[in-house]
Amino acid sequence: MKTRISYFVLFLFFASCAGKDGGNQKALPNIIYILADDLGYGDVGAYHAESRISTPNIDLLASQGMRFTDAHSPSSVCTPTRYGILTGRYCWRTRLPRGVLQGYGEALIEQQETTVAEILRGKGYTTGVVGKWHLGLDWVLKASHEDSLKIYGEKPILANMNSDWIDFTIPPKNGPLTHGFDYSYILPASLDMEPYCYLENDVLTELPTDYTPGNDLNTPVYATEAFWRKGRMSESFDFYEVLPTFIEKAKSFVQTHAKDQAPFFLYLPLAAPHTPWVPKDNYAGSSKAGKYGDFVQMVDALVGDFLKELDENALSDNTLVIFTSDNGPYWRPEYIERFGHHAADKYRGMKADIWDGGHRIPFIVRWPGTVEANSQRDQLTTLTNLMATIADIHGVELGDGAGMDSESILPVLKGANSKNLHPVIHHSSRGVFAIRVGEWKYIEGLGSGGFSEPRTLEPVDGGPTGQLYNLALDPSEKDNLFMENPEKVKELQDRLDQIRKMNHEIR
């Protein structure tokens, strides 16, 4: 009997030791990064009490975590922001210095670049991406068209190509699995640009053998709010089912790995509420901001449904959830007048613009036991900071060139209210630069640099050549102080030039 008891005690001892080792690994938080597409700062009730859109689930998430009020995307359009999130680098340092890729654009992330997914996989995480990729893929050309790209000449990167040249039976290269993800289920680009299809683990789930002539191409977008371009699509592709499909795939990823000993990282870049605005019938008329508002409310509901999956699998207490948007909303002045809804709140401009409406975004972090619930910070931050923050959490030292435009906000998440983070660079769709340092914002040029009018302005003799705003006093960027503050203009121009001249080679 004593011998049996001794063996039993030894078993418990070794099981306890093994449990501690495994427990340390599992004690690392699961990480989920939810990226809405074109969601405005003023759409979310937690940020804008007068929003004409109801977002109870996102509001609940904000009450459970920390809400940042001065968070920004590094660019005011899709592709550059997604690049910055995964690499911690500004996209204007790459082969794509402005604009976005199309559905047949070349892969933007270089083979030698370090991504957030690679860092986490190196720490034992299972990594997955479900949603809109929009970082390019290296599609394989048909043998008869291997020389066709020569007509484009020497370009830093090919933003799109003729789909007739592509052999869709061969998996494209340089997709998510090449850049640190163990699992992927993606839409190649935005929901309003071909090809309309899914790839799972870098392989098409269905060949794009069907075709759409496009929708609402000759009418104002606000007439029906369901714009998409003509092009190839898979036979079973349904624009109205894309968001539900992504949520179901994300829930499946969570279910699959809920009981794993190792933690998981899920990057969930939604394709909504970007155009086309395609709310399902049960959301029609649910908001006071047209189909756009209805679509946002659908996003909110499905995000809430996904977060419940964490509760049901007892994962919420050990999961770091970040919810944000890739840029400001596509919400034109006529929409504001029609619906009385300010999707960018009081901030000037919209998606693509260099003004704050183009890049000031909701940014919410929930991490029970680490991040104070129902807290708010006015700390200036940008989405490129994810990489350094993840490295800081895990004690990883980034190598030369990796995450060079990223700075950890972990101290802020833990309660510090530091104001000493690096300056933040903004970049518009047309390549206009701005820099934020404290309360001051300097824009290198006149006009919005994006969609809002005036897009560009030529300086007049004796007038300003750029824009300078004190956002603490003038958050709507109405009073250009360029002429009154030449020393501040020079100071910020010099800092902008210095950052742009930094060594940007990937080593």
VEXDREN-2710 file (C-alpha; in Angstrom, 1 decimal):
% VEXDREN-2710
k/r/px/py/pz
1/MET/0.0/0.0/0.0
2/LYS/2.8/2.4/0.9
3/THR/4.5/1.7/-2.5
4/ARG/1.3/2.5/-4.3
5/ILE/0.9/5.7/-2.3
6/SER/4.5/6.7/-3.1
7/TYR/4.0/6.1/-6.8
8/PHE/0.8/8.1/-6.7
9/VAL/2.5/11.0/-4.9
10/LEU/5.3/10.9/-7.5
11/PHE/2.7/10.9/-10.3
12/LEU/1.1/14.0/-8.8
13/PHE/4.4/15.7/-8.4
14/PHE/5.5/15.2/-12.0
15/ALA/2.0/16.0/-13.3
16/SER/2.1/19.2/-11.3
17/CYS/5.5/20.1/-12.8
18/ALA/4.3/19.4/-16.3
19/GLY/1.2/21.4/-15.6
20/LYS/3.3/24.3/-14.5
21/ASP/5.4/24.2/-17.7
22/GLY/2.3/23.9/-19.9
23/GLY/0.5/26.4/-17.8
24/ASN/3.2/28.9/-18.3
25/GLN/2.8/28.5/-22.1
26/LYS/-1.0/28.7/-21.9
27/ALA/-0.7/31.6/-19.5
28/LEU/0.4/33.6/-22.5
29/PRO/-2.7/35.4/-23.7
30/ASN/-4.5/34.4/-26.8
31/ILE/-4.5/37.4/-29.1
32/ILE/-7.3/38.5/-31.4
33/TYR/-7.0/41.5/-33.7
34/ILE/-10.3/42.6/-35.2
35/LEU/-9.9/45.1/-38.0
36/ALA/-13.1/46.7/-39.4
37/ASP/-12.9/48.1/-42.9
38/ASP/-13.8/51.9/-43.3
39/LEU/-15.5/52.1/-39.9
40/GLY/-15.6/55.7/-38.7
41/TYR/-14.7/57.1/-35.3
42/GLY/-18.1/58.7/-35.1
43/ASP/-20.0/55.5/-36.0
44/VAL/-19.4/53.9/-32.7
45/GLY/-21.7/54.9/-29.8
46/ALA/-18.9/54.6/-27.2
47/TYR/-17.0/57.4/-29.1
48/HIS/-19.9/59.5/-30.4
49/ALA/-23.1/59.7/-28.3
50/GLU/-25.0/61.4/-31.2
51/SER/-24.2/58.5/-33.6
52/ARG/-27.3/57.5/-35.6
53/ILE/-26.0/54.0/-35.7
54/SER/-26.5/51.5/-32.8
55/THR/-23.3/49.6/-31.8
56/PRO/-24.1/47.9/-28.5
57/ASN/-21.6/45.1/-28.8
58/ILE/-18.7/47.3/-29.7
59/ASP/-19.8/49.6/-26.9
60/LEU/-19.8/46.7/-24.5
61/LEU/-16.3/45.8/-25.5
62/ALA/-15.2/49.3/-24.9
63/SER/-16.8/49.2/-21.4
64/GLN/-14.8/46.0/-20.7
65/GLY/-11.5/47.5/-21.7
66/MET/-9.5/50.6/-22.7
67/ARG/-10.8/53.1/-25.3
68/PHE/-8.2/55.2/-27.1
69/THR/-9.4/58.6/-28.3
70/ASP/-6.3/59.7/-30.3
71/ALA/-5.5/56.5/-32.3
72/HIS/-4.7/56.6/-36.0
73/SER/-4.2/54.4/-38.9
74/PRO/-0.8/55.0/-40.6
75/SER/-2.6/55.6/-43.9
76/SER/-6.1/56.7/-44.8
77/VAL/-6.6/53.8/-47.2
78/CYS/-6.6/50.0/-47.0
79/THR/-3.4/48.3/-48.2
80/PRO/-0.8/50.6/-46.5
81/THR/-2.5/50.2/-43.1
82/ARG/-2.6/46.4/-43.3
83/TYR/1.0/46.4/-44.2
84/GLY/1.8/48.6/-41.3
85/ILE/-0.1/46.4/-38.8
86/LEU/1.6/43.2/-39.8
87/THR/5.2/44.6/-40.2
88/GLY/5.4/47.6/-37.9
89/ARG/6.7/49.7/-40.8
90/TYR/5.2/52.6/-42.8
91/CYS/4.1/51.5/-46.2
92/TRP/5.6/54.5/-48.0
93/ARG/9.0/52.9/-47.3
94/THR/8.1/50.0/-49.6
95/ARG/7.6/49.5/-53.4
96/LEU/4.1/51.0/-52.9
97/PRO/4.7/54.6/-51.8
98/ARG/1.1/55.6/-52.3
99/GLY/-2.4/54.2/-53.2
100/VAL/-3.5/50.6/-52.9
101/LEU/-3.2/47.3/-54.6
102/GLN/-6.0/45.8/-56.7
103/GLY/-7.1/42.2/-56.7
104/TYR/-4.3/41.0/-59.0
105/GLY/-1.6/43.1/-57.4
106/GLU/1.8/41.6/-56.6
107/ALA/2.6/40.6/-53.0
108/LEU/3.7/43.6/-51.1
109/ILE/5.4/42.0/-48.0
110/GLU/8.9/41.0/-48.8
111/GLN/10.1/37.4/-48.1
112/GLN/12.7/38.6/-45.6
113/GLU/10.4/40.9/-43.6
114/THR/9.3/40.0/-40.1
115/THR/5.6/40.0/-39.4
116/VAL/3.6/39.9/-36.1
117/ALA/2.5/36.4/-37.0
118/GLU/6.1/35.2/-37.3
119/ILE/7.0/36.7/-33.9
120/LEU/4.1/34.9/-32.3
121/ARG/4.6/31.6/-34.0
122/GLY/8.2/31.8/-32.7
123/LYS/6.7/32.0/-29.2
124/GLY/4.6/28.9/-29.7
125/TYR/1.4/30.4/-30.9
126/THR/-0.9/28.9/-33.5
127/THR/-1.6/31.7/-36.0
128/GLY/-4.5/32.3/-38.3
129/VAL/-5.9/35.0/-40.5
130/VAL/-9.5/35.1/-41.6
131/GLY/-10.8/38.0/-43.8
132/LYS/-9.7/40.6/-46.3
133/TRP/-6.0/40.3/-47.1
134/HIS/-5.4/43.1/-49.6
135/LEU/-1.6/42.8/-49.4
136/GLY/-1.2/41.2/-52.8
137/LEU/-0.6/37.7/-54.0
138/ASP/1.9/36.4/-56.6
139/TRP/-0.6/34.9/-59.1
140/VAL/0.9/32.4/-61.5
141/LEU/0.8/33.3/-65.2
142/LYS/-0.3/30.9/-67.9
143/ALA/2.6/29.6/-70.0
144/SER/1.4/31.5/-73.0
145/HIS/1.6/34.8/-71.1
146/GLU/4.8/34.4/-69.1
147/ASP/6.2/37.4/-71.0
148/SER/3.1/39.6/-70.8
149/LEU/4.2/41.6/-67.8
150/LYS/6.8/43.2/-70.0
151/ILE/4.2/45.6/-71.3
152/TYR/4.1/47.2/-67.9
153/GLY/7.7/48.1/-68.1
154/GLU/9.9/48.4/-65.0
155/LYS/7.6/49.2/-62.1
156/PRO/8.5/49.0/-58.4
157/ILE/5.4/46.9/-57.9
158/LEU/2.6/45.8/-60.2
159/ALA/-0.7/47.0/-58.6
160/ASN/-2.9/45.0/-61.0
161/MET/-2.7/42.9/-64.1
162/ASN/-4.9/41.4/-66.8
163/SER/-6.8/38.4/-65.3
164/ASP/-6.8/36.6/-68.6
165/TRP/-3.1/35.9/-68.2
166/ILE/-3.5/34.1/-64.8
167/ASP/-3.6/30.4/-64.4
168/PHE/-6.1/30.1/-61.5
169/THR/-5.6/26.3/-61.3
170/ILE/-2.2/26.9/-59.7
171/PRO/-2.1/28.3/-56.2
172/PRO/-0.6/31.8/-56.0
173/LYS/2.6/32.4/-54.1
174/ASN/3.6/34.7/-51.3
175/GLY/0.3/34.5/-49.5
176/PRO/-0.4/34.5/-45.7
177/LEU/1.3/31.0/-45.2
178/THR/4.5/32.5/-46.4
179/HIS/4.4/35.2/-43.7
180/GLY/3.9/33.4/-40.4
181/PHE/0.3/32.2/-40.6
182/ASP/-0.5/28.5/-40.0
183/TYR/-4.1/28.9/-41.3
184/SER/-5.7/31.4/-43.7
185/TYR/-9.1/32.0/-45.2
186/ILE/-9.0/35.2/-47.2
187/LEU/-10.7/37.4/-49.7
188/PRO/-7.8/38.7/-52.0
189/ALA/-8.7/42.4/-51.8
190/SER/-11.7/44.7/-51.1
191/LEU/-15.2/43.5/-51.6
192/ASP/-15.7/45.9/-54.5
193/MET/-12.8/44.7/-56.6
194/GLU/-12.2/41.4/-58.4
195/PRO/-11.5/38.5/-58.1
196/TYR/-14.6/37.7/-56.0
197/CYS/-13.5/34.4/-54.4
198/TYR/-11.9/32.9/-51.3
199/LEU/-8.6/31.2/-50.8
200/GLU/-8.1/28.8/-47.9
201/ASN/-4.5/28.1/-47.0
202/ASP/-3.4/30.0/-50.2
203/VAL/-5.5/27.7/-52.5
204/LEU/-8.7/28.9/-54.2
205/THR/-11.8/27.2/-52.7
206/GLU/-13.5/27.6/-56.0
207/LEU/-12.2/28.8/-59.4
208/PRO/-13.5/32.2/-60.5
209/THR/-15.2/30.9/-63.6
210/ASP/-18.2/33.2/-63.3
211/TYR/-18.5/36.9/-64.1
212/THR/-20.3/39.9/-62.6
213/PRO/-20.9/43.0/-64.8
214/GLY/-20.6/45.2/-61.7
215/ASN/-23.3/47.0/-59.8
216/ASP/-24.4/50.6/-59.6
217/LEU/-21.6/51.7/-61.9
218/ASN/-23.5/54.5/-63.5
219/THR/-25.5/55.9/-60.5
220/PRO/-24.3/57.8/-57.4
221/VAL/-23.1/55.5/-54.7
222/TYR/-25.6/56.9/-52.3
223/ALA/-28.5/56.0/-54.5
224/THR/-28.4/52.3/-53.6
225/GLU/-25.1/52.0/-51.6
226/ALA/-24.2/48.6/-53.2
227/PHE/-21.3/49.4/-55.5
228/TRP/-18.8/46.8/-56.8
229/ARG/-16.7/46.6/-60.0
230/LYS/-17.1/44.1/-62.9
231/GLY/-14.9/41.1/-63.0
232/ARG/-14.3/37.4/-62.3
233/MET/-16.1/35.7/-59.5
234/SER/-16.6/32.2/-58.2
235/GLU/-20.0/30.7/-59.1
236/SER/-21.3/30.4/-55.5
237/PHE/-19.9/33.8/-54.4
238/ASP/-22.5/35.9/-52.6
239/PHE/-21.6/39.5/-51.6
240/TYR/-24.2/39.4/-48.8
241/GLU/-22.6/36.3/-47.2
242/VAL/-19.0/37.5/-47.0
243/LEU/-19.2/39.0/-43.5
244/PRO/-21.1/36.0/-42.1
245/THR/-18.7/33.6/-43.7
246/PHE/-15.7/35.3/-42.1
247/ILE/-17.3/35.3/-38.7
248/GLU/-18.2/31.6/-39.0
249/LYS/-14.6/30.7/-40.1
250/ALA/-13.2/32.8/-37.2
251/LYS/-15.5/31.0/-34.7
252/SER/-14.4/27.7/-36.2
253/PHE/-10.7/28.7/-35.7
254/VAL/-11.4/29.5/-32.0
255/GLN/-13.3/26.2/-31.5
256/THR/-10.5/24.2/-33.1
257/HIS/-7.8/25.7/-30.8
258/ALA/-9.8/26.5/-27.7
259/LYS/-8.4/23.5/-25.7
260/ASP/-4.9/23.6/-27.2
261/GLN/-2.0/23.8/-24.8
262/ALA/-0.5/26.5/-26.9
263/PRO/-2.1/30.0/-27.2
264/PHE/-3.4/31.3/-30.6
265/PHE/-3.3/34.5/-32.6
266/LEU/-6.2/35.3/-34.9
267/TYR/-6.0/38.3/-37.2
268/LEU/-9.5/39.0/-38.3
269/PRO/-9.6/41.8/-41.0
270/LEU/-13.2/42.2/-41.9
271/ALA/-14.3/43.4/-45.4
272/ALA/-17.0/45.6/-43.9
273/PRO/-18.5/48.2/-43.7
274/HIS/-16.4/49.0/-46.8
275/THR/-18.5/49.2/-50.0
276/PRO/-20.5/47.4/-51.2
277/TRP/-22.9/48.2/-48.4
278/VAL/-24.7/44.8/-48.3
279/PRO/-26.6/44.4/-45.1
280/LYS/-28.8/41.3/-45.0
281/ASP/-32.6/41.7/-45.1
282/ASN/-33.0/41.4/-41.3
283/TYR/-30.8/44.5/-40.9
284/ALA/-32.5/46.6/-43.6
285/GLY/-33.8/49.9/-42.1
286/SER/-32.4/49.0/-38.7
287/SER/-30.3/52.3/-38.4
288/LYS/-30.9/55.9/-39.1
289/ALA/-28.0/56.2/-41.5
290/GLY/-29.2/54.4/-44.6
291/LYS/-27.7/51.1/-45.8
292/TYR/-24.3/52.1/-44.6
293/GLY/-25.7/52.4/-41.0
294/ASP/-27.5/49.1/-41.5
295/PHE/-24.3/47.5/-42.5
296/VAL/-22.4/48.9/-39.6
297/GLN/-25.1/47.5/-37.3
298/MET/-24.7/44.1/-38.9
299/VAL/-20.9/44.3/-38.3
300/ASP/-21.6/45.1/-34.7
301/ALA/-24.0/42.2/-34.2
302/LEU/-21.6/39.7/-35.8
303/VAL/-18.6/41.0/-33.9
304/GLY/-20.7/40.5/-30.8
305/ASP/-21.6/36.9/-31.9
306/PHE/-17.9/36.2/-32.4
307/LEU/-16.9/37.5/-29.0
308/LYS/-19.6/35.3/-27.4
309/GLU/-17.7/32.3/-28.8
310/LEU/-14.8/33.3/-26.5
311/ASP/-17.2/33.2/-23.5
312/GLU/-18.7/29.9/-24.5
313/ASN/-15.2/28.4/-24.7
314/ALA/-14.0/30.0/-21.4
315/LEU/-11.4/32.0/-23.3
316/SER/-12.3/35.6/-22.6
317/ASP/-10.3/35.9/-19.3
318/ASN/-7.1/34.9/-21.0
319/THR/-7.5/36.6/-24.4
320/LEU/-6.2/40.0/-25.5
321/VAL/-8.8/41.5/-27.9
322/ILE/-8.0/44.5/-30.0
323/PHE/-10.8/46.1/-32.1
324/THR/-10.1/48.9/-34.5
325/SER/-10.5/50.1/-38.1
326/ASP/-8.1/50.4/-41.1
327/ASN/-9.0/54.1/-41.8
328/GLY/-11.8/56.6/-41.6
329/PRO/-15.2/56.2/-43.2
330/TYR/-16.3/56.7/-46.8
331/TRP/-18.9/59.3/-45.9
332/ARG/-19.4/62.2/-48.2
333/PRO/-20.8/65.6/-47.2
334/GLU/-24.1/64.8/-49.1
335/TYR/-24.5/61.7/-46.8
336/ILE/-24.1/63.9/-43.7
337/GLU/-26.8/66.2/-45.1
338/ARG/-29.1/63.4/-46.1
339/PHE/-28.9/61.4/-42.8
340/GLY/-27.7/63.8/-40.2
341/HIS/-25.0/61.3/-39.3
342/HIS/-21.4/62.4/-38.8
343/ALA/-19.4/59.2/-39.4
344/ALA/-16.1/60.9/-38.5
345/ASP/-17.6/62.8/-35.6
346/LYS/-16.3/66.4/-35.4
347/TYR/-13.1/65.5/-37.4
348/ARG/-12.6/67.0/-40.9
349/GLY/-12.7/64.8/-44.0
350/MET/-13.1/61.1/-44.6
351/LYS/-11.4/58.0/-45.9
352/ALA/-8.3/58.8/-48.1
353/ASP/-7.9/62.3/-46.7
354/ILE/-4.9/63.6/-44.8
355/TRP/-7.3/65.4/-42.4
356/ASP/-8.1/63.5/-39.2
357/GLY/-11.4/62.2/-40.5
358/GLY/-9.3/60.0/-42.9
359/HIS/-7.3/58.3/-40.2
360/ARG/-8.6/58.9/-36.7
361/ILE/-10.2/55.6/-35.7
362/PRO/-11.8/53.7/-32.8
363/PHE/-9.2/51.6/-31.0
364/ILE/-10.4/49.4/-28.1
365/VAL/-8.3/46.9/-26.1
366/ARG/-9.7/44.3/-23.7
367/TRP/-7.4/42.2/-21.7
368/PRO/-8.8/41.2/-18.3
369/GLY/-6.4/41.4/-15.4
370/THR/-4.0/43.7/-17.3
371/VAL/-6.1/46.5/-18.9
372/GLU/-8.4/48.4/-16.7
373/ALA/-12.0/48.0/-17.6
374/ASN/-14.0/51.0/-18.7
375/SER/-10.9/53.2/-19.0
376/GLN/-10.0/55.8/-21.5
377/ARG/-6.6/57.2/-22.8
378/ASP/-5.9/60.2/-24.9
379/GLN/-2.5/58.8/-25.7
380/LEU/-1.5/59.4/-29.4
381/THR/-0.9/56.1/-31.0
382/THR/-0.9/54.4/-34.5
383/LEU/-1.6/50.9/-35.7
384/THR/2.0/50.2/-36.6
385/ASN/2.6/50.0/-32.9
386/LEU/1.2/46.5/-32.7
387/MET/4.4/44.8/-33.5
388/ALA/6.5/46.4/-30.8
389/THR/3.7/45.9/-28.3
390/ILE/3.5/42.2/-29.1
391/ALA/7.3/41.9/-28.9
392/ASP/7.2/43.8/-25.5
393/ILE/4.6/41.4/-24.1
394/HIS/6.7/38.4/-25.0
395/GLY/10.1/39.8/-24.2
396/VAL/11.2/39.6/-27.9
397/GLU/13.9/41.9/-29.1
398/LEU/13.2/42.9/-32.7
399/GLY/16.1/42.5/-35.2
400/ASP/17.6/45.3/-37.4
401/GLY/15.0/46.8/-39.7
402/ALA/12.1/44.9/-38.1
403/GLY/9.2/47.1/-36.9
404/MET/11.2/50.3/-37.4
405/ASP/8.1/52.4/-37.2
406/SER/6.6/50.6/-34.2
407/GLU/6.7/51.5/-30.5
408/SER/5.2/49.5/-27.6
409/ILE/2.1/50.8/-25.9
410/LEU/2.2/48.1/-23.3
411/PRO/3.0/50.6/-20.5
412/VAL/-0.1/52.6/-21.5
413/LEU/-2.2/49.4/-21.5
414/LYS/-0.9/48.7/-18.0
415/GLY/-2.0/52.1/-16.7
416/ALA/0.8/54.6/-17.5
417/ASN/-0.3/57.7/-19.3
418/SER/2.9/58.4/-21.1
419/LYS/3.1/61.2/-23.7
420/ASN/6.6/60.4/-24.8
421/LEU/5.9/58.1/-27.7
422/HIS/7.4/58.9/-31.1
423/PRO/5.8/61.3/-33.6
424/VAL/3.1/59.7/-35.8
425/ILE/3.2/60.0/-39.6
426/HIS/0.0/60.1/-41.6
427/HIS/-0.2/59.4/-45.3
428/SER/-3.1/60.1/-47.7
429/SER/-4.2/58.1/-50.7
430/ARG/-2.5/60.6/-53.0
431/GLY/0.8/60.5/-51.1
432/VAL/0.4/63.6/-49.0
433/PHE/2.4/63.5/-45.7
434/ALA/1.5/64.8/-42.3
435/ILE/3.2/64.5/-38.9
436/ARG/1.7/64.7/-35.4
437/VAL/3.8/65.7/-32.4
438/GLY/1.8/66.3/-29.3
439/GLU/-1.0/68.7/-30.0
440/TRP/0.5/69.9/-33.3
441/LYS/-0.2/68.5/-36.8
442/TYR/1.7/69.7/-39.8
443/ILE/0.5/68.8/-43.4
444/GLU/3.0/69.0/-46.2
445/GLY/0.8/70.7/-48.8
446/LEU/-2.7/72.1/-49.2
447/GLY/-6.0/70.3/-49.7
448/SER/-7.2/66.9/-48.5
449/GLY/-4.8/64.8/-50.5
450/GLY/-7.7/62.3/-50.8
451/PHE/-11.4/62.2/-51.7
452/SER/-12.6/65.5/-50.1
453/GLU/-12.7/68.7/-52.0
454/PRO/-10.4/70.5/-52.5
455/ARG/-8.2/67.6/-53.1
456/THR/-5.2/69.7/-54.0
457/LEU/-4.6/73.5/-54.0
458/GLU/-1.8/75.5/-55.5
459/PRO/-0.2/78.0/-53.1
460/VAL/-0.8/81.7/-53.9
461/ASP/2.0/84.3/-53.6
462/GLY/2.6/85.2/-50.0
463/GLY/0.2/82.5/-48.8
464/PRO/0.8/79.2/-46.9
465/THR/2.4/76.2/-48.7
466/GLY/1.2/73.7/-46.1
467/GLN/-1.2/73.3/-43.2
468/LEU/-0.5/73.6/-39.4
469/TYR/-3.2/72.9/-36.8
470/ASN/-3.3/72.9/-33.0
471/LEU/-5.6/69.9/-32.5
472/ALA/-6.1/70.6/-28.8
473/LEU/-7.7/73.9/-29.7
474/ASP/-9.0/73.1/-33.2
475/PRO/-9.8/69.4/-33.5
476/SER/-11.8/70.0/-36.7
477/GLU/-8.7/71.6/-38.5
478/LYS/-10.5/74.8/-39.5
479/ASP/-7.8/77.4/-38.5
480/ASN/-4.6/77.0/-40.5
481/LEU/-1.8/78.5/-38.4
482/PHE/0.9/77.9/-41.0
483/MET/1.7/81.6/-41.6
484/GLU/1.6/82.6/-37.9
485/ASN/4.0/79.9/-36.7
486/PRO/7.0/79.6/-39.0
487/GLU/9.3/78.1/-36.3
488/LYS/6.8/75.3/-35.6
489/VAL/6.4/74.6/-39.3
490/LYS/10.2/74.3/-39.7
491/GLU/10.5/72.1/-36.6
492/LEU/7.9/69.7/-37.8
493/GLN/9.1/69.7/-41.4
494/ASP/12.6/68.9/-40.2
495/ARG/11.3/66.0/-38.0
496/LEU/9.3/64.7/-40.9
497/ASP/12.3/64.8/-43.2
498/GLN/14.4/63.1/-40.6
499/ILE/12.0/60.2/-40.2
500/ARG/11.7/59.8/-44.0
501/LYS/15.5/59.6/-44.3
502/MET/15.8/56.8/-41.8
503/ASN/17.4/53.6/-43.1
504/HIS/14.5/51.6/-44.4
505/GLU/16.4/48.6/-45.8
506/ILE/15.0/45.3/-44.6
507/ARG/17.8/43.3/-43.1
END
